[in-house]
Amino acid sequence: MIDIRKLALFNKMAKEGGTTVADHLAQMTGMATEMEITKINFIGLQDIRAHVGDDEQIGISVDLQERPHGTVLFLMNAQSAKRLAQATLGDMAGAEPDASGFSDMERSAIQEIGNIMTSGFIDGWANVLETTIDMSTPTFTYGPSSGMIDELVGDGEEMALMFDSQVRAHEADVDVTVYTFPELDELVELMEEITLDE
């Protein structure tokens, strides 16, 4: 049974993850960047499928290779991804604000942003959990969101930890939803190992 006071660690993990993402993005782009976590929920797998729907979105996922294991998925719609890519590229050649689809430069920028977001978020978690968490190389997918959930978790973990968040970067506000599918028993173990300041 987890100490009820340790439930606050979920908020701390979200805040630390968001702050680390923002710091890394700011270093990459040179722009003041914030990542605000607006809501944290435990959500069942069936509810996740309903929540994400079948709209086509960009998904960036990583597997955690150390405790608490599992998978982390960032979801954003194509317009949000394009805005973020354009904010990153600025006046560089290759940003095509009015074009449908993505230029090679925009795709490359989105992949780099995905790397930064996933590594920053996991680094933030590791800091709070007082551990290290190795992860796989991020995988990028564009397609129906519910299909990504099926492919990532199948019939595995029945619960996920969901963070609704917004990344703000140089007038390019984008909504990014972070779904984490940790091995819940391992996550609880890690939290139990942390000594709270009295």
Residue pairs with C-beta under 8 A, 6 or more apart in sequence:
2 188
2 191
2 192
3 192
3 196
5 196
6 191
6 192
6 194
6 196
9 128
9 129
9 191
9 194
10 40
10 161
11 40
12 128
13 124
13 125
13 128
13 129
14 37
14 40
14 163
14 165
15 37
15 124
16 124
16 125
16 127
16 128
17 37
17 120
17 121
17 122
17 123
17 124
17 125
17 163
17 178
18 35
18 36
18 37
18 121
18 124
18 163
18 165
19 35
19 124
20 120
20 121
20 123
20 124
20 127
21 35
21 116
21 117
21 120
21 121
21 124
21 167
22 33
22 34
22 35
22 120
22 167
23 33
23 120
24 116
24 117
24 119
24 120
25 31
25 33
25 35
25 113
25 116
25 117
25 120
25 167
25 169
26 32
26 33
28 88
28 112
28 113
28 116
29 87
29 88
29 169
29 170
31 87
31 169
31 170
32 169
32 170
33 167
33 168
33 169
33 170
34 167
34 168
34 169
35 165
35 166
35 167
35 168
35 176
36 165
36 166
36 168
37 163
37 164
37 165
38 164
38 165
38 166
39 162
39 163
39 164
40 161
40 162
40 163
40 164
41 161
41 162
41 164
42 159
42 160
42 161
42 162
43 51
43 159
43 160
43 161
43 162
44 158
44 159
44 160
45 149
45 153
45 157
45 158
45 159
45 160
48 149
48 160
48 162
48 179
49 146
49 149
49 150
51 162
52 75
52 145
52 146
52 148
52 149
52 177
52 179
53 145
53 146
54 144
54 145
54 146
54 147
55 77
55 144
55 145
56 78
56 142
56 143
56 144
56 145
57 75
57 76
57 77
57 78
57 142
57 143
57 145
57 148
58 75
58 76
58 77
58 78
58 81
58 110
58 140
58 141
58 142
59 73
59 74
59 75
59 140
59 141
59 142
59 143
59 145
59 148
60 73
60 74
60 114
60 117
60 118
60 138
60 139
60 140
60 141
61 71
61 72
61 73
61 74
61 118
61 138
61 139
61 141
61 148
61 152
62 71
62 72
62 118
62 122
62 135
62 136
62 137
62 138
62 139
63 69
63 70
63 71
63 135
63 136
64 70
64 71
64 72
64 122
64 133
64 134
64 135
64 182
65 133
65 134
65 135
65 136
66 131
66 132
66 133
66 134
67 131
67 133
67 183
67 186
67 187
67 189
67 190
68 129
68 133
68 182
68 183
68 184
68 186
68 187
68 189
68 190
69 182
69 183
69 186
70 157
70 180
70 181
70 182
70 183
71 152
71 153
71 180
71 181
72 118
72 121
72 122
72 135
72 178
72 179
72 180
72 181
73 148
73 149
73 152
73 178
73 179
73 180
73 181
74 114
74 117
74 118
74 121
74 176
74 177
74 178
75 145
75 148
75 176
75 177
75 178
75 179
76 84
76 174
76 175
76 176
76 177
77 175
78 102
78 142
80 174
80 175
80 176
81 102
81 110
81 113
81 174
82 97
82 102
82 106
83 172
83 173
83 174
84 109
84 110
84 113
84 167
84 169
84 172
84 174
85 95
85 102
85 105
85 106
85 107
85 109
85 110
85 113
86 95
86 97
86 106
86 172
87 169
87 170
87 171
87 172
88 109
88 112
88 113
88 169
89 95
89 105
89 106
89 109
92 105
93 105
94 103
94 104
94 105
94 106
95 103
95 105
95 106
96 103
96 106
102 110
110 140
111 138
111 140
114 138
114 140
115 138
117 167
117 176
118 135
118 138
119 135
121 178
122 133
122 135
123 133
125 133
126 132
126 133
129 190
129 191
129 194
130 193
130 194
131 190
141 148
141 151
149 179
152 181
153 160
153 181
156 181
157 181
157 182
157 183
157 184
159 184
160 179
160 180
160 181
161 179
161 180
161 181
161 182
162 177
162 178
162 179
162 180
163 177
163 178
163 179
163 180
164 175
164 177
165 175
165 176
165 177
165 178
166 173
166 174
166 175
166 176
167 173
167 174
167 176
